[in-house]
Amino acid sequence: AKSIAATLIGLQVDAGQMALDEPLPFEWLPTMPAGHADPRRDITLRHVLQMSSGLYPVDSFQMEYATGSGLSYWAGASSVEGARSRGLIRAPGAVWDYDNYDTLLATYALKLSFADSQTYLEFPRQHLLDRLGMRNTLLSTDRFGDFILSSQVYTNALDLARFGLLYLNNGLWQGERLISSDWIDFVRTPAPAALEQGIGYGAQWWLVPP
């Protein structure tokens, strides 16, 4: 699910609709009083894709079923509100911490790159899944219409093989450039904070050690 999320975001970055190193384009919760700067405004798309937002890591403490992303998976909570409600405890980019909410923040930024919700909901099918022939893949939303691309993707081995071939072929599909080689390189380059901790992780992709 996360690797599909990163691919959809990559399509929008390639199109100039999103930027890796700009602040995430939404308000954080709770909002700061007037005149007070929110330190979470320093978090960029790159940080959340590389699991190094610096936000309180609910899911890495195995609390996702009680207080974290699992609430949007199974309990009917908003994936967007939960993801925006964490406090900053570290400098963005400094520490790698696997947390589903970082993916959900990136996915919400993806939504905001479109003019309307319908275009957002149709985008994965039109620009990725149908082009690869992934006819048996379903990307679920929460009940508020936001994709839960940290999880909740239903697919099969053949569809995932097609997805894998896109990356094996460096972003080409049947001779056509679907996603830039720059994006392929980005997602499979170890995240700096993960590399420092000896963890094989790029941008929403686990990396196989040499």
C-alpha positions as CSV (number, residue, x, y, z in Angstrom):
1,A,0.0,0.0,0.0
2,K,2.7,2.5,1.0
3,S,4.7,1.8,-2.2
4,I,1.6,2.5,-4.3
5,A,1.1,5.7,-2.3
6,A,4.6,6.8,-3.1
7,T,4.1,6.0,-6.8
8,L,0.9,8.1,-7.0
9,I,2.7,11.0,-5.2
10,G,5.6,10.6,-7.6
11,L,3.3,11.0,-10.6
12,Q,2.1,14.3,-9.1
13,V,5.7,15.4,-8.3
14,D,6.6,14.7,-11.9
15,A,3.7,16.8,-13.0
16,G,4.8,19.7,-10.9
17,Q,1.7,19.5,-8.7
18,M,3.7,18.5,-5.5
19,A,7.2,19.3,-4.2
20,L,9.4,17.2,-2.0
21,D,11.0,20.0,0.0
22,E,8.1,22.3,0.7
23,P,6.1,22.3,4.0
24,L,3.1,20.0,4.0
25,P,0.1,22.0,2.6
26,F,-2.4,21.8,5.5
27,E,-3.2,23.0,9.0
28,W,-2.1,20.9,11.9
29,L,-4.3,20.0,14.9
30,P,-4.7,21.4,17.3
31,T,-4.1,24.8,15.7
32,M,-1.6,27.1,17.3
33,P,-2.9,30.4,18.9
34,A,-2.6,33.5,16.8
35,G,0.9,34.8,16.7
36,H,2.5,31.5,17.6
37,A,4.5,29.6,14.9
38,D,3.8,25.9,14.6
39,P,7.1,24.0,14.5
40,R,5.3,21.3,12.5
41,R,5.4,23.6,9.5
42,D,9.0,22.5,9.0
43,I,7.9,19.0,8.1
44,T,8.1,18.4,4.3
45,L,6.8,15.7,2.0
46,R,10.3,14.2,1.9
47,H,10.3,13.8,5.7
48,V,7.0,11.9,5.8
49,L,7.9,9.7,2.8
50,Q,11.1,8.8,4.5
51,M,9.4,8.1,7.9
52,S,11.3,10.8,9.6
53,S,8.7,13.5,10.4
54,G,9.8,14.0,14.0
55,L,6.2,13.6,15.2
56,Y,5.3,11.5,18.2
57,P,5.4,7.9,16.8
58,V,2.2,6.3,17.9
59,D,2.4,3.2,15.8
60,S,6.0,2.3,16.5
61,F,5.0,1.8,20.2
62,Q,2.5,-0.9,19.1
63,M,-0.4,1.4,20.1
64,E,-1.9,1.7,16.6
65,Y,-4.9,-0.4,17.6
66,A,-5.7,1.7,20.6
67,T,-4.7,5.3,19.7
68,G,-3.1,5.2,16.2
69,S,-3.8,4.5,12.6
70,G,-5.8,1.4,13.4
71,L,-8.6,3.7,14.5
72,S,-9.1,4.7,10.8
73,Y,-8.6,1.1,9.6
74,W,-11.3,-0.5,11.7
75,A,-13.0,1.9,14.1
76,G,-14.4,4.5,11.7
77,A,-12.1,7.4,12.6
78,S,-10.8,9.9,10.2
79,S,-7.3,9.0,8.9
80,V,-6.6,12.7,8.2
81,E,-7.5,14.1,11.6
82,G,-5.6,11.4,13.5
83,A,-2.5,12.0,11.4
84,R,-2.5,15.7,11.9
85,S,-2.9,15.6,15.7
86,R,0.6,14.5,16.8
87,G,3.1,16.8,18.5
88,L,6.7,17.3,17.3
89,I,9.2,15.6,19.5
90,R,12.3,15.6,17.3
91,A,13.8,17.7,14.5
92,P,12.2,16.6,11.2
93,G,14.6,14.3,9.3
94,A,16.7,13.5,12.4
95,V,15.3,10.1,13.4
96,W,13.7,7.3,11.4
97,D,10.5,5.9,13.0
98,Y,8.1,3.6,11.1
99,D,4.7,5.1,11.6
100,N,1.6,4.7,9.4
101,Y,0.5,8.2,10.2
102,D,3.5,9.6,8.2
103,T,2.1,7.8,5.1
104,L,-1.3,9.2,5.8
105,L,0.1,12.7,6.0
106,A,1.7,12.2,2.6
107,T,-1.6,10.8,1.2
108,Y,-3.5,13.8,2.5
109,A,-1.0,16.1,0.8
110,L,-1.7,14.1,-2.4
111,K,-5.4,14.8,-2.0
112,L,-4.8,18.5,-1.7
113,S,-2.9,18.6,-5.0
114,F,-6.1,18.1,-6.9
115,A,-8.8,20.6,-7.6
116,D,-11.6,18.4,-6.3
117,S,-12.3,15.2,-4.5
118,Q,-13.6,13.3,-7.6
119,T,-10.4,13.9,-9.5
120,Y,-8.5,12.6,-6.5
121,L,-10.6,9.5,-6.2
122,E,-10.3,8.7,-9.9
123,F,-6.6,9.4,-10.2
124,P,-5.1,6.0,-9.0
125,R,-7.3,4.0,-11.4
126,Q,-6.8,6.3,-14.4
127,H,-3.1,7.1,-14.1
128,L,-1.6,4.0,-12.5
129,L,-3.8,0.9,-12.0
130,D,-5.5,0.8,-15.4
131,R,-2.3,1.7,-17.2
132,L,-0.5,-1.3,-15.6
133,G,-3.5,-3.6,-16.1
134,M,-3.9,-3.9,-12.3
135,R,-7.6,-4.8,-12.7
136,N,-7.9,-6.7,-9.4
137,T,-6.5,-4.0,-7.1
138,L,-8.8,-1.9,-4.8
139,L,-7.5,1.1,-2.8
140,S,-9.8,1.6,0.1
141,T,-10.9,5.0,1.6
142,D,-12.0,5.8,5.1
143,R,-15.7,6.8,5.5
144,F,-14.8,10.4,4.9
145,G,-13.5,9.7,1.4
146,D,-9.7,9.8,2.1
147,F,-7.5,7.0,0.8
148,I,-5.9,4.9,3.5
149,L,-2.7,4.1,1.6
150,S,-0.7,3.1,4.7
151,S,-2.8,-0.1,4.5
152,Q,-6.2,-1.3,3.3
153,V,-5.1,-2.2,-0.3
154,Y,-6.7,-5.4,-1.7
155,T,-4.8,-7.0,-4.6
156,N,-3.3,-10.2,-5.9
157,A,0.2,-11.5,-6.8
158,L,-0.3,-10.9,-10.6
159,D,-1.2,-7.3,-10.1
160,L,1.8,-6.8,-7.7
161,A,4.1,-8.4,-10.3
162,R,3.0,-5.8,-12.8
163,F,3.7,-3.1,-10.2
164,G,7.1,-4.6,-9.5
165,L,8.0,-4.7,-13.2
166,L,7.3,-1.0,-13.5
167,Y,10.1,-0.4,-11.0
168,L,12.4,-3.2,-12.4
169,N,12.1,-1.3,-15.7
170,N,13.0,2.0,-14.1
171,G,9.6,3.6,-14.6
172,L,8.9,2.3,-18.1
173,W,5.8,0.3,-19.0
174,Q,5.7,-1.4,-22.4
175,G,8.1,1.2,-23.8
176,E,6.2,4.2,-22.4
177,R,7.6,6.4,-19.6
178,L,5.0,6.2,-16.8
179,I,7.1,7.7,-13.9
180,S,10.4,9.4,-14.0
181,S,13.7,7.6,-13.3
182,D,14.5,10.4,-10.9
183,W,11.5,9.3,-8.8
184,I,12.5,5.6,-9.0
185,D,16.0,6.6,-7.7
186,F,14.5,8.7,-4.9
187,V,12.3,6.0,-3.4
188,R,15.0,3.3,-3.5
189,T,17.8,5.5,-2.1
190,P,18.2,4.9,1.7
191,A,16.6,7.6,3.8
192,P,19.4,9.4,5.6
193,A,18.0,8.8,9.1
194,A,17.3,5.2,8.3
195,L,20.8,4.7,7.0
196,E,22.3,6.2,10.2
197,Q,20.3,3.6,12.2
198,G,21.3,0.7,10.0
199,I,17.8,0.3,8.5
200,G,17.1,-0.5,4.9
201,Y,14.3,1.9,4.1
202,G,13.9,4.4,1.2
203,A,10.7,6.4,0.6
204,Q,7.8,4.1,1.5
205,W,9.8,1.2,0.2
206,W,11.8,-1.4,2.2
207,L,15.2,-2.0,0.7
208,V,16.8,-5.4,0.4
209,P,20.3,-5.4,1.9
210,P,23.3,-6.1,-0.5
